[in-house]
Amino acid sequence: MSTGTQQGQHEDQPVGDEANAPDRKADLLPVGHGNSPAAWTCVGVMALGVLVGCVAFVFANVPFFVVGVVIIALGLVAGWVLRRAGYGVGGDKVKSHHA
């Protein structure tokens, strides 16, 4: 009794030539680690925001906590802007173009 899939494989996983179809190539590329100025800036600013938020939480200071949340949001925006400006992984302003 065959259901059309190989044993141990789910029906939504491609088999054989389907796995190498052009529309599936993007799924097979390595994700990378985001080692770029944009990623480091984003993470650094967000870490500062988390630190500010944690200190504010310990001292029960709501306005200071809100400042921490705003800093985290600014970190996301800064990372996105830098990536769009070419400082992300594979960007035209980054020396290393590996993903």
Backbone as JSON, one array per atom type, in Angstrom:
{
  "sequence": "MSTGTQQGQHEDQPVGDEANAPDRKADLLPVGHGNSPAAWTCVGVMALGVLVGCVAFVFANVPFFVVGVVIIALGLVAGWVLRRAGYGVGGDKVKSHHA",
  "N": [[0.85, -1.17, 0.0], [0.96, 1.94, -1.1], [1.41, 5.39, -0.52], [2.44, 7.36, -2.02], [4.52, 8.74, -0.94], [7.82, 8.54, 0.45], [8.95, 6.23, 2.93], [8.98, 7.46, 6.25], [8.97, 10.09, 5.57], [7.36, 13.23, 5.32], [4.35, 14.32, 3.67], [4.45, 16.99, 2.81], [7.07, 17.54, 2.3], [9.45, 17.93, -0.27], [10.43, 15.52, -2.78], [13.15, 14.02, -4.45], [13.62, 15.43, -7.64], [11.93, 17.55, -7.14], [12.89, 18.79, -4.86], [15.0, 20.25, -5.77], [13.96, 22.2, -7.37], [13.69, 25.39, -9.01], [12.15, 27.28, -7.53], [12.49, 26.37, -4.96], [15.09, 26.77, -4.25], [15.81, 29.0, -2.64], [15.0, 28.17, -0.15], [16.93, 26.37, 0.52], [19.31, 27.71, 0.9], [22.01, 28.76, 3.02], [21.3, 30.25, 6.19], [22.94, 31.98, 7.66], [24.71, 34.12, 10.02], [24.19, 36.76, 10.45], [26.28, 38.54, 10.68], [27.1, 41.55, 10.56], [27.55, 45.13, 10.21], [25.02, 46.34, 10.47], [23.48, 44.4, 11.83], [24.95, 44.11, 14.23], [24.75, 46.7, 15.28], [21.97, 46.9, 15.64], [21.51, 44.83, 17.55], [23.2, 45.7, 19.64], [22.11, 48.24, 20.4], [19.56, 47.4, 21.12], [20.19, 45.71, 23.25], [21.13, 47.57, 25.09], [18.72, 48.91, 25.54], [17.27, 46.84, 26.77], [18.77, 46.54, 29.1], [18.35, 49.07, 30.32], [15.57, 48.89, 30.65], [15.41, 46.69, 32.41], [16.73, 47.66, 34.73], [14.99, 49.74, 35.34], [12.7, 48.26, 35.88], [13.44, 46.87, 38.2], [13.65, 48.99, 40.02], [11.07, 49.86, 39.94], [10.23, 51.94, 38.22], [8.27, 53.39, 36.1], [8.27, 55.38, 33.93], [11.01, 55.33, 33.21], [11.2, 52.68, 32.43], [9.61, 52.71, 30.14], [11.23, 54.3, 28.55], [13.29, 52.46, 28.12], [11.93, 50.56, 26.54], [11.4, 52.13, 24.29], [14.01, 52.57, 23.42], [14.67, 49.98, 22.64], [12.91, 49.69, 20.45], [13.99, 51.68, 18.81], [16.43, 50.48, 18.25], [15.65, 48.36, 16.57], [14.69, 49.84, 14.39], [17.05, 51.21, 13.67], [18.7, 49.06, 12.86], [17.23, 48.13, 10.64], [17.3, 50.4, 8.95], [20.09, 50.65, 8.52], [20.57, 48.21, 7.22], [19.07, 48.56, 4.87], [20.58, 50.61, 3.84], [22.81, 49.36, 2.93], [24.54, 48.13, 4.7], [24.05, 45.64, 5.69], [24.14, 41.97, 5.79], [25.9, 40.87, 3.01], [25.64, 43.31, 1.85], [26.33, 46.23, -0.21], [28.15, 47.95, 0.94], [29.7, 46.59, 2.69], [32.65, 44.89, 3.48], [33.05, 42.04, 3.56], [31.36, 39.7, 1.74], [30.09, 37.33, 2.23], [27.47, 35.02, 3.08]],
  "CA": [[0.0, 0.0, 0.0], [1.82, 3.11, -1.24], [0.67, 6.65, -0.5], [3.11, 8.33, -2.87], [5.67, 9.32, -0.24], [8.76, 7.56, 0.94], [8.78, 5.94, 4.35], [9.66, 8.38, 7.14], [8.95, 11.44, 5.02], [6.04, 13.84, 5.32], [3.85, 14.64, 2.33], [4.76, 18.35, 2.4], [8.49, 17.65, 1.96], [9.68, 17.53, -1.65], [11.24, 14.33, -2.99], [13.85, 13.95, -5.73], [13.82, 16.66, -8.41], [11.14, 18.63, -6.56], [13.71, 19.48, -3.86], [15.95, 21.12, -6.48], [13.24, 23.1, -8.26], [14.16, 26.78, -8.83], [11.44, 28.0, -6.48], [12.89, 25.83, -3.66], [16.5, 27.07, -4.01], [15.94, 29.95, -1.54], [14.82, 27.44, 1.1], [18.11, 25.56, 0.77], [20.46, 28.55, 1.15], [22.31, 28.92, 4.45], [20.72, 31.45, 6.78], [24.01, 32.87, 8.09], [24.65, 34.55, 11.41], [23.9, 38.18, 10.53], [27.5, 39.21, 11.13], [27.23, 42.76, 9.76], [27.39, 46.34, 11.03], [23.6, 46.57, 10.74], [23.04, 43.47, 12.86], [25.62, 44.44, 15.49], [24.16, 47.94, 15.79], [20.63, 46.56, 16.1], [21.6, 44.05, 18.78], [23.81, 46.52, 20.68], [21.15, 49.23, 20.87], [18.49, 46.69, 21.79], [20.73, 45.25, 24.54], [21.12, 48.74, 25.97], [17.32, 49.11, 25.91], [16.9, 45.8, 27.74], [19.44, 46.9, 30.35], [17.61, 50.2, 30.89], [14.27, 48.38, 31.08], [15.59, 45.83, 33.59], [17.02, 48.52, 35.87], [13.74, 50.44, 35.66], [11.78, 47.28, 36.46], [13.89, 46.61, 39.56], [13.33, 50.15, 40.84], [9.65, 50.16, 39.73], [10.16, 53.27, 37.62], [7.55, 53.18, 34.84], [8.77, 56.2, 32.82], [12.32, 54.82, 32.81], [10.94, 51.43, 31.72], [9.12, 53.09, 28.82], [12.42, 54.73, 27.8], [13.95, 51.22, 27.69], [11.15, 49.98, 25.43], [11.61, 53.01, 23.13], [15.36, 52.29, 22.94], [14.59, 48.7, 21.91], [12.27, 49.97, 19.15], [14.97, 52.42, 18.0], [17.41, 49.5, 17.78], [15.07, 47.69, 15.41], [14.67, 50.8, 13.28], [18.44, 51.46, 13.25], [19.14, 47.89, 12.1], [16.55, 48.1, 9.35], [17.82, 51.5, 8.13], [21.45, 50.32, 8.1], [20.49, 47.13, 6.23], [18.61, 49.16, 3.61], [21.65, 51.48, 3.35], [23.88, 48.53, 2.39], [25.44, 47.64, 5.74], [23.61, 44.32, 6.12], [24.87, 40.84, 5.22], [25.92, 40.92, 1.57], [25.4, 44.68, 1.39], [27.37, 46.77, -1.07], [29.11, 48.74, 1.72], [30.36, 45.69, 3.63], [33.78, 44.25, 2.81], [32.82, 40.6, 3.45], [30.07, 39.47, 1.08], [29.61, 35.97, 2.44], [26.22, 34.97, 3.84]],
  "C": [[0.89, 1.24, 0.0], [0.97, 4.37, -1.28], [1.35, 7.72, -1.34], [4.29, 9.02, -2.2], [6.58, 8.21, 0.24], [8.57, 7.39, 2.43], [9.59, 6.93, 5.19], [9.66, 9.82, 6.65], [7.53, 11.96, 4.99], [5.64, 14.21, 3.9], [4.23, 16.03, 1.88], [6.24, 18.54, 2.07], [8.71, 17.16, 0.54], [10.62, 16.33, -1.73], [11.9, 14.45, -4.35], [14.05, 15.3, -6.37], [13.01, 17.83, -7.86], [11.96, 19.44, -5.56], [14.68, 20.46, -4.51], [15.27, 22.07, -7.45], [13.69, 24.54, -7.99], [13.45, 27.53, -7.72], [11.78, 27.5, -5.08], [14.34, 26.17, -3.32], [16.69, 28.01, -2.82], [15.79, 29.24, -0.19], [16.08, 26.66, 1.48], [19.36, 26.38, 1.06], [20.74, 28.66, 2.64], [21.79, 30.25, 4.97], [21.8, 32.44, 7.17], [23.79, 33.32, 9.52], [24.37, 36.05, 11.55], [25.09, 38.99, 11.0], [27.76, 40.42, 10.22], [27.1, 43.97, 10.68], [25.92, 46.62, 11.39], [23.11, 45.67, 11.88], [23.66, 43.79, 14.21], [25.05, 45.71, 16.1], [22.77, 47.66, 16.37], [20.68, 45.85, 17.45], [22.18, 44.89, 19.92], [22.84, 47.54, 21.26], [20.02, 48.55, 21.62], [18.95, 46.16, 23.15], [20.77, 46.39, 25.55], [19.68, 49.03, 26.45], [16.84, 48.09, 26.93], [17.52, 46.1, 29.1], [18.7, 48.04, 31.06], [16.26, 49.72, 31.43], [14.37, 47.51, 32.32], [15.87, 46.66, 34.84], [15.74, 49.26, 36.29], [12.73, 49.5, 36.32], [12.15, 47.01, 37.93], [13.52, 47.76, 40.49], [11.88, 50.63, 40.68], [9.45, 51.58, 39.21], [9.56, 53.14, 36.22], [8.06, 54.08, 33.71], [10.14, 55.73, 32.31], [12.18, 53.52, 32.04], [10.47, 51.71, 30.3], [10.28, 53.58, 27.95], [13.18, 53.5, 27.29], [13.25, 50.58, 26.5], [11.36, 50.81, 24.16], [13.01, 52.77, 22.55], [15.39, 50.98, 22.16], [13.98, 48.92, 20.53], [13.23, 50.74, 18.24], [16.06, 51.5, 17.47], [16.92, 48.75, 16.56], [15.09, 48.59, 14.18], [16.08, 51.05, 12.76], [18.98, 50.28, 12.43], [18.53, 47.83, 10.72], [17.1, 49.18, 8.42], [19.23, 51.17, 7.63], [21.45, 49.19, 7.06], [20.07, 47.68, 4.88], [19.69, 50.06, 2.99], [22.85, 50.69, 2.83], [24.86, 48.0, 3.42], [25.0, 46.3, 6.32], [24.46, 43.23, 5.5], [24.76, 40.89, 3.7], [25.67, 42.3, 1.0], [26.58, 45.22, 0.6], [28.4, 47.62, -0.32], [29.85, 47.91, 2.75], [31.47, 44.96, 2.88], [33.54, 42.76, 2.58], [31.43, 40.36, 2.88], [29.58, 38.05, 1.24], [28.37, 35.99, 3.32], [26.34, 34.06, 5.02]]
}
